[in-house]
């Protein structure tokens, strides 16, 4: 079975030119078929603040009202996505930037109101595996931004870690998939203030224990939820590591 590497990058990595350029060089060196998924929440928060729009988060997930939807669409699908695509094209990678609406790559449903109203947040319902496969087989490298659509004309803000996991799960039917979540830390940490306190191996029981104890919290919770769902759906390997280590055997390996 053909191998594919799906890399999700976020945090400061995509916002600062030096770290972004290094990430793009490292991504260039990834062998075989590959997809890049990016976030950009910090920049969205910064620009929203400049526009006088309040950012609200619950367990690492953004509450997206109508004004915030406009901001994330501009930042994710526009500024960050096209900056990455241009950088990859400069390296000779024939990248194509996509939201979930492009080629109907990813369809979502607006998250129903229960105890928390997430606003215009999307829960993924369907991934167009055929469209992604078509691009990959023709030598294109998809760059996915964290926006999906409901196929009724509505764009929806969707967690980038979820985008990466759902893409990995869908492609696991036809590829041998490695999913790598990379950011500015060395991996999942026992102590967020100690970059050397990496948890090298993390199974689901240990994750639940660390979550209950408050060791794992915030944005790492949806990341790991998605990682375990991906493993359960047939993704061969999930790694959480530093952006500069995507071609090395470092970081936290997630397994059931």
C-alpha positions as CSV (number, residue, x, y, z in Angstrom):
1,X,0.0,0.0,0.0
2,X,1.3,3.5,-0.9
3,X,2.5,5.6,2.0
4,X,1.2,9.1,2.7
5,X,2.2,11.6,5.4
6,X,-0.4,14.1,6.6
7,X,1.2,17.0,8.6
8,X,-0.8,19.4,10.6
9,X,1.0,22.6,11.6
10,X,-0.3,25.5,13.7
11,X,0.6,27.9,16.5
12,X,3.5,30.3,16.0
13,X,5.0,28.2,13.3
14,X,2.8,29.5,10.5
15,X,2.8,33.1,11.8
16,X,6.5,33.8,11.9
17,X,8.5,33.9,8.6
18,X,11.6,32.2,9.9
19,X,9.8,29.2,11.5
20,X,7.4,28.9,8.5
21,X,10.2,28.8,6.0
22,X,12.0,26.1,8.0
23,X,8.7,24.1,8.2
24,X,8.2,24.4,4.4
25,X,11.8,23.2,3.8
26,X,11.2,20.2,6.2
27,X,7.9,19.5,4.4
28,X,9.7,19.6,1.1
29,X,12.0,16.8,2.4
30,X,9.1,14.5,3.4
31,X,9.3,11.5,1.0
32,X,6.2,10.3,-1.0
33,X,2.7,11.6,-1.1
34,X,1.8,14.3,1.4
35,X,-0.8,16.8,2.6
36,X,-0.3,19.8,4.7
37,X,-3.1,21.0,7.1
38,X,-2.6,24.3,8.8
39,X,-4.2,26.3,11.6
40,X,-3.7,29.9,12.5
41,X,-5.8,30.6,15.5
42,X,-3.4,32.9,17.2
43,X,-3.2,35.2,14.2
44,X,-7.0,35.1,13.9
45,X,-7.3,36.1,17.5
46,X,-4.8,39.0,17.0
47,X,-6.6,40.3,13.9
48,X,-10.0,40.0,15.6
49,X,-8.6,42.0,18.5
50,X,-7.4,44.7,16.1
51,X,-11.0,44.8,14.6
52,X,-12.5,45.0,18.1
53,X,-14.0,41.5,17.9
54,X,-13.8,39.4,21.1
55,X,-12.3,35.8,20.9
56,X,-13.8,33.2,23.2
57,X,-12.5,29.7,23.7
58,X,-13.8,26.5,25.5
59,X,-11.4,23.6,26.0
60,X,-9.2,24.8,23.1
61,X,-12.2,25.2,20.7
62,X,-13.2,28.6,19.3
63,X,-16.7,30.0,19.7
64,X,-17.4,31.4,16.2
65,X,-20.1,34.0,15.8
66,X,-20.8,35.7,12.5
67,X,-18.1,38.4,12.9
68,X,-15.5,35.8,13.9
69,X,-16.4,33.6,11.0
70,X,-15.5,36.5,8.7
71,X,-12.2,36.9,10.4
72,X,-11.2,33.2,10.3
73,X,-12.2,33.0,6.7
74,X,-10.0,35.9,5.8
75,X,-7.1,34.6,7.9
76,X,-7.2,30.9,7.3
77,X,-8.4,30.6,3.6
78,X,-6.7,33.8,2.6
79,X,-3.6,35.1,4.3
80,X,-2.1,31.9,5.8
81,X,-3.2,29.4,3.2
82,X,-1.9,31.5,0.3
83,X,1.3,32.4,2.0
84,X,2.0,28.6,2.5
85,X,1.0,27.8,-1.0
86,X,3.3,30.5,-2.4
87,X,6.2,29.3,-0.2
88,X,5.8,25.7,-1.4
89,X,5.5,26.7,-5.0
90,X,8.8,28.6,-4.6
91,X,10.4,25.3,-3.5
92,X,9.0,23.5,-6.5
93,X,6.1,21.8,-4.8
94,X,2.9,22.1,-6.9
95,X,0.7,23.0,-4.0
96,X,-3.0,23.7,-4.2
97,X,-4.7,25.6,-1.3
98,X,-8.2,24.3,-0.4
99,X,-11.0,24.9,2.1
100,X,-13.5,22.1,2.6
101,X,-15.8,23.8,0.0
102,X,-13.2,23.5,-2.8
103,X,-13.9,20.4,-4.8
104,X,-16.4,19.5,-2.0
105,X,-13.4,18.1,-0.1
106,X,-15.0,18.2,3.3
107,X,-18.6,18.6,4.3
108,X,-19.7,19.5,7.8
109,X,-22.8,20.1,9.8
110,X,-23.2,23.1,12.0
111,X,-22.6,21.9,15.5
112,X,-25.9,21.7,17.4
113,X,-26.4,23.7,20.5
114,X,-26.3,21.6,23.7
115,X,-24.6,23.1,26.8
116,X,-22.3,25.4,24.7
117,X,-23.2,27.4,21.6
118,X,-20.1,27.1,19.4
119,X,-21.8,29.3,16.7
120,X,-20.6,28.7,13.2
121,X,-18.5,25.6,14.0
122,X,-18.6,22.6,11.8
123,X,-18.5,18.9,12.7
124,X,-17.2,16.9,9.8
125,X,-19.6,14.5,8.2
126,X,-18.0,13.5,4.9
127,X,-14.5,13.6,3.3
128,X,-14.3,13.5,-0.5
129,X,-11.6,10.8,-0.7
130,X,-11.9,10.6,-4.5
131,X,-11.1,14.4,-5.0
132,X,-8.0,14.2,-2.7
133,X,-6.8,11.0,-4.4
134,X,-7.3,12.7,-7.8
135,X,-5.1,15.6,-6.8
136,X,-2.4,13.4,-5.2
137,X,-2.2,11.0,-8.2
138,X,-1.7,13.9,-10.5
139,X,1.2,15.3,-8.5
140,X,-0.5,18.0,-6.6
141,X,0.1,18.6,-2.9
142,X,-3.1,19.7,-1.1
143,X,-2.8,22.5,1.6
144,X,-6.0,22.4,3.7
145,X,-7.2,25.3,5.7
146,X,-9.5,24.8,8.7
147,X,-12.8,25.7,7.0
148,X,-15.5,23.3,5.8
149,X,-19.0,23.8,4.4
150,X,-22.4,22.4,4.7
151,X,-23.1,22.1,1.0
152,X,-25.9,24.6,1.4
153,X,-23.7,27.7,1.0
154,X,-22.5,28.1,4.6
155,X,-18.8,28.1,5.5
156,X,-18.0,26.6,8.9
157,X,-15.0,27.0,11.2
158,X,-13.5,23.6,11.9
159,X,-10.7,22.6,14.2
160,X,-7.5,22.1,12.2
161,X,-6.6,19.0,14.2
162,X,-10.0,17.6,13.3
163,X,-9.4,18.4,9.6
164,X,-6.1,16.5,9.7
165,X,-7.6,13.5,11.6
166,X,-10.7,13.2,9.3
167,X,-8.4,13.4,6.2
168,X,-6.2,10.7,7.6
169,X,-9.1,8.5,8.5
170,X,-10.6,8.8,5.0
171,X,-7.3,8.2,3.2
172,X,-6.5,5.2,5.5
173,X,-8.8,3.1,3.2
174,X,-6.3,3.5,0.3
175,X,-3.0,4.6,1.8
176,X,-0.7,3.6,4.6
177,X,-1.1,6.9,6.6
178,X,1.2,8.6,9.1
179,X,-0.4,11.6,10.8
180,X,1.9,14.1,12.4
181,X,0.8,17.0,14.5
182,X,3.6,19.5,14.8
183,X,3.9,22.7,16.8
184,X,6.5,24.6,18.8
185,X,6.8,22.1,21.6
186,X,8.8,18.8,21.6
187,X,5.7,16.7,22.0
188,X,3.0,16.1,24.7
189,X,4.6,17.4,27.9
190,X,4.3,16.3,31.6
191,X,5.1,19.8,32.5
192,X,4.2,22.6,30.0
193,X,7.1,24.7,31.3
194,X,9.7,22.0,30.8
195,X,10.3,21.3,27.1
196,X,12.3,18.2,28.0
197,X,9.4,16.5,29.9
198,X,8.1,14.7,26.7
199,X,5.8,11.8,27.2
200,X,7.3,9.4,24.6
201,X,4.4,6.9,24.4
202,X,0.8,7.7,25.2
203,X,-2.1,5.3,25.2
204,X,-5.8,6.2,25.8
205,X,-5.9,5.1,29.4
206,X,-2.9,7.2,30.3
207,X,-4.3,10.1,28.3
208,X,-7.6,10.0,30.4
209,X,-5.5,9.8,33.6
210,X,-3.4,12.8,32.7
211,X,-6.4,14.8,31.5
212,X,-8.2,14.2,34.8
213,X,-5.1,15.3,36.7
214,X,-4.8,18.5,34.7
215,X,-1.5,17.5,33.1
216,X,-3.0,17.5,29.7
217,X,-5.4,20.5,29.1
218,X,-6.5,23.2,26.8
219,X,-5.8,22.8,23.1
220,X,-4.0,19.5,23.6
221,X,-7.3,17.9,24.5
222,X,-9.0,18.1,21.0
223,X,-5.6,17.3,19.4
224,X,-5.4,14.0,21.3
225,X,-9.1,13.2,21.0
226,X,-8.6,13.4,17.2
227,X,-5.3,11.4,17.4
228,X,-7.0,8.5,19.2
229,X,-10.0,8.6,16.8
230,X,-7.6,8.4,13.9
231,X,-5.7,5.4,15.3
232,X,-9.1,3.6,15.9
233,X,-10.1,4.2,12.3
234,X,-7.0,2.6,10.8
235,X,-4.4,5.3,10.6
236,X,-1.1,3.5,11.1
237,X,0.8,6.1,13.2
238,X,0.1,9.4,14.9
239,X,3.0,11.5,16.2
240,X,2.9,14.8,18.1
241,X,6.2,16.6,17.8
242,X,8.2,19.8,17.2
243,X,7.8,21.2,13.7
244,X,11.6,20.9,13.1
245,X,11.4,17.1,13.9
246,X,8.8,16.0,11.3
247,X,11.5,13.9,9.5
248,X,13.0,12.5,12.8
249,X,11.8,9.8,15.2
250,X,11.1,12.2,18.1
251,X,8.1,13.5,20.1
252,X,5.1,11.6,21.4
253,X,3.8,8.5,19.7
254,X,0.1,7.9,20.2
255,X,-1.4,4.4,20.3
256,X,-4.5,2.6,21.6
